[in-house]
Amino acid sequence: MTRLKLLVIDDHVLARNMIKTALRFCRCGEPEIVGEAADAATAFEMARELTPDVITMDISLPDINGLDVTRELMKENPALQVVVVTMHGEREYRLAAMEAGAAHFIDKMHLIDELPSYLDQVADEMELCSADNI
C-alpha cells in the first residue's frame, strides 16, 4: 500500500514527537515520515532529495523563518502541500502563511485534532485512502 510521504520540520524534538503522535489518528493509515529537519538548511536539502507529498513547517526555525522556507519550496514545487504548524496562532501569522503558499495552518494547541483530518483529506485527494486502510 502506498502511503502519504511526510517531512517534519521543527527545531524542537518535543514538537516533532507531537506530530508523530498525531499521525496515529489518521484514518487513511499513518503517513510515512521520510525525514525530520531542525533547521532550514536541512529542510531544503531533504525536501529536494526525498520529494515528500506534505511538509509540516514550524515558523520559528533557528536559521531562516519557516515562512521564507515555505515560500522558496513552493517556488520549486508548487504541488507541494506545506502545513504550517506553530504556536503563533494569531490571525496575522495565518495570513502570512497562506501568502507564503502554505496549504494549511494549524495552531500547535489543536495539532492532534486538526493534522490527522487534513492529512486524510490529502490522502483522499491523492487516492491513497481505500477501504483497506480505514
C-alpha positions as CSV (number, residue, x, y, z in Angstrom):
1,M,0.0,0.0,0.0
2,T,1.3,3.5,-0.9
3,R,1.3,5.9,2.0
4,L,1.5,9.7,2.1
5,K,5.1,10.9,2.4
6,L,5.7,13.4,5.2
7,L,8.7,15.6,6.0
8,V,8.6,17.1,9.5
9,I,10.4,20.5,10.0
10,D,10.6,21.8,13.6
11,D,13.6,22.7,15.7
12,H,12.1,21.2,18.8
13,V,12.2,17.5,19.3
14,L,9.1,17.6,21.5
15,A,7.1,19.3,18.7
16,R,8.3,16.7,16.2
17,N,7.3,13.9,18.6
18,M,3.8,15.6,19.0
19,I,3.4,15.5,15.2
20,K,4.4,11.8,15.1
21,T,1.8,11.1,17.9
22,A,-0.9,12.9,15.9
23,L,-0.2,10.7,12.8
24,R,-1.6,7.7,14.7
25,F,-5.0,9.2,14.4
26,C,-5.0,9.3,10.6
27,R,-7.9,7.2,9.4
28,C,-6.2,6.6,6.0
29,G,-3.2,5.0,7.6
30,E,-0.2,6.5,9.2
31,P,1.8,8.6,6.8
32,E,5.4,7.6,6.2
33,I,7.8,10.1,7.8
34,V,10.6,10.4,5.1
35,G,12.7,12.8,7.2
36,E,12.9,15.2,10.0
37,A,14.8,18.6,10.0
38,A,15.5,21.0,12.8
39,D,16.7,23.9,10.6
40,A,16.1,25.4,7.2
41,A,19.3,24.3,5.5
42,T,18.5,20.6,6.3
43,A,14.8,21.2,5.3
44,F,15.8,22.5,1.8
45,E,18.1,19.5,1.3
46,M,15.6,16.9,2.5
47,A,12.7,18.4,0.6
48,R,14.7,18.3,-2.7
49,E,16.1,14.8,-2.0
50,L,13.1,13.0,-0.5
51,T,10.3,14.5,-2.5
52,P,7.6,14.4,0.2
53,D,3.9,14.9,-0.5
54,V,3.4,17.0,2.6
55,I,5.7,19.1,4.8
56,T,4.9,20.2,8.3
57,M,6.7,23.5,8.8
58,D,7.3,25.4,12.0
59,I,7.6,29.2,11.7
60,S,10.4,29.7,14.2
61,L,13.5,28.0,12.9
62,P,17.0,28.9,14.1
63,D,18.4,29.9,10.8
64,I,15.6,31.1,8.5
65,N,12.0,31.9,9.1
66,G,9.8,29.0,8.2
67,L,7.5,31.2,6.1
68,D,10.6,32.1,4.0
69,V,11.4,28.4,3.6
70,T,7.8,27.7,2.6
71,R,7.9,30.5,0.0
72,E,11.1,29.1,-1.5
73,L,9.9,25.5,-1.5
74,M,6.6,26.5,-3.2
75,K,8.6,28.2,-6.0
76,E,10.5,25.0,-6.6
77,N,7.4,22.7,-6.3
78,P,4.0,24.4,-6.5
79,A,2.3,21.0,-6.0
80,L,3.8,20.5,-2.6
81,Q,1.5,20.7,0.4
82,V,3.0,22.7,3.2
83,V,1.2,22.7,6.5
84,V,2.4,25.4,8.9
85,V,2.3,24.1,12.4
86,T,3.1,26.7,15.0
87,M,2.4,28.2,18.5
88,H,1.8,31.5,16.7
89,G,-1.9,31.1,16.2
90,E,-2.7,34.7,15.7
91,R,-4.5,35.8,12.5
92,E,-1.6,37.7,11.1
93,Y,0.6,34.5,11.1
94,R,-2.2,32.5,9.5
95,L,-2.5,35.2,6.7
96,A,1.3,35.3,6.3
97,A,1.4,31.5,6.0
98,M,-1.2,31.5,3.3
99,E,0.6,34.3,1.4
100,A,3.8,32.3,1.6
101,G,2.0,29.4,-0.2
102,A,1.1,27.1,2.7
103,A,-1.9,24.8,2.0
104,H,-3.0,24.7,5.6
105,F,-2.3,26.3,9.0
106,I,-2.5,24.6,12.4
107,D,-2.0,26.0,15.8
108,K,0.0,23.5,17.8
109,M,-2.7,23.7,20.5
110,H,-5.0,21.9,18.0
111,L,-2.5,19.6,16.4
112,I,-4.0,16.3,17.5
113,D,-7.4,17.3,16.2
114,E,-6.5,19.0,13.0
115,L,-3.4,17.4,11.5
116,P,-4.9,13.9,11.0
117,S,-8.0,15.1,9.3
118,Y,-6.0,17.4,7.0
119,L,-3.7,14.6,6.1
120,D,-6.6,12.2,5.5
121,Q,-8.1,14.9,3.1
122,V,-4.8,15.0,1.2
123,A,-4.6,11.2,1.1
124,D,-8.2,11.1,-0.2
125,E,-7.3,13.6,-3.0
126,M,-4.2,11.6,-3.9
127,E,-6.3,8.4,-3.9
128,L,-4.2,6.8,-1.2
129,C,-7.1,6.2,1.1
130,S,-9.0,3.0,0.4
131,A,-11.4,0.8,2.4
132,D,-8.5,-1.5,3.2
133,N,-6.8,1.1,5.4
134,I,-9.7,2.8,7.1
